[in-house]
Every structure is written in C-alpha cells, then in structure tokens.
Amino acid sequence: MNFQFDLIKDKIEFFEAADLKTLEKKINEQIEVNKGILLCVHSVSHQMHLDEQGRRWYSAVVHFKNSGSSSI
C-alpha cells in the first residue's frame, strides 16, 4: 500500500464579526487549527464597515503559509 501526502502551501481564510473581540477569537481559534497542518500566519488584512443603522461590522482576511516553505 502506497501513501502520498501533499502539504498545503497557501490558504486564505475570511472572517467576520460584529465586534473586534469576537473577530480576534475566531482568528485565534483558526490559527491553532492551522498549526496542526503546519500553516502559520503570513499576513492579515482587516476592515470595518458601518451599516445603514450605523452599526459596525468587522472583517478580516488571513493568509496562511506553510511554515516550512521559503519566501519568494
């Protein structure tokens, strides 16, 4: 029996929440999950949006890269 494993080199994930504390919690939970598949945070981009009632909505994009991969 032959097994072949392909490592994930890049992964981009999107997060959103009504407050920064919740957004940070979601991102930190996913960081821990991705450590198990040898991914670490490469970059983070975030934004805040006001809806028509003036409520804030936060979003973030996190780029994970394989912790063993070399930079380009």
Contacts in CASP RR format, 6 or more apart in sequence:
PFRMAT RR
TARGET T0000
AUTHOR 0000-0000-0000
METHOD contacts of the structure
MODEL  1
MNFQFDLIKDKIEFFEAADLKTLEKKINEQIEVNKGILLCVHSVSHQMHL
DEQGRRWYSAVVHFKNSGSSSI
7 37 0 8 1.000
7 38 0 8 1.000
7 66 0 8 1.000
8 37 0 8 1.000
8 39 0 8 1.000
8 66 0 8 1.000
9 65 0 8 1.000
9 66 0 8 1.000
9 69 0 8 1.000
10 42 0 8 1.000
10 63 0 8 1.000
10 64 0 8 1.000
10 65 0 8 1.000
10 66 0 8 1.000
11 34 0 8 1.000
11 39 0 8 1.000
11 63 0 8 1.000
11 64 0 8 1.000
11 65 0 8 1.000
12 61 0 8 1.000
12 62 0 8 1.000
12 63 0 8 1.000
12 64 0 8 1.000
13 30 0 8 1.000
13 61 0 8 1.000
13 62 0 8 1.000
13 64 0 8 1.000
14 59 0 8 1.000
14 60 0 8 1.000
14 61 0 8 1.000
15 23 0 8 1.000
15 26 0 8 1.000
15 27 0 8 1.000
15 30 0 8 1.000
15 59 0 8 1.000
15 60 0 8 1.000
15 61 0 8 1.000
15 62 0 8 1.000
16 23 0 8 1.000
16 57 0 8 1.000
16 58 0 8 1.000
16 59 0 8 1.000
16 60 0 8 1.000
17 23 0 8 1.000
17 26 0 8 1.000
17 57 0 8 1.000
17 58 0 8 1.000
18 55 0 8 1.000
18 56 0 8 1.000
18 57 0 8 1.000
18 58 0 8 1.000
19 56 0 8 1.000
19 58 0 8 1.000
20 58 0 8 1.000
23 46 0 8 1.000
23 58 0 8 1.000
23 59 0 8 1.000
23 60 0 8 1.000
27 44 0 8 1.000
27 60 0 8 1.000
27 62 0 8 1.000
30 62 0 8 1.000
31 40 0 8 1.000
31 41 0 8 1.000
31 62 0 8 1.000
34 40 0 8 1.000
34 64 0 8 1.000
38 66 0 8 1.000
38 67 0 8 1.000
38 68 0 8 1.000
39 64 0 8 1.000
39 65 0 8 1.000
39 66 0 8 1.000
39 67 0 8 1.000
40 64 0 8 1.000
40 65 0 8 1.000
40 67 0 8 1.000
41 62 0 8 1.000
41 63 0 8 1.000
41 64 0 8 1.000
42 63 0 8 1.000
42 64 0 8 1.000
42 65 0 8 1.000
43 62 0 8 1.000
43 63 0 8 1.000
44 60 0 8 1.000
44 61 0 8 1.000
44 62 0 8 1.000
44 63 0 8 1.000
45 60 0 8 1.000
45 61 0 8 1.000
46 58 0 8 1.000
46 59 0 8 1.000
46 60 0 8 1.000
46 61 0 8 1.000
47 58 0 8 1.000
47 59 0 8 1.000
47 60 0 8 1.000
48 56 0 8 1.000
48 57 0 8 1.000
48 58 0 8 1.000
49 56 0 8 1.000
49 57 0 8 1.000
49 58 0 8 1.000
49 59 0 8 1.000
50 56 0 8 1.000
50 57 0 8 1.000
51 57 0 8 1.000
END
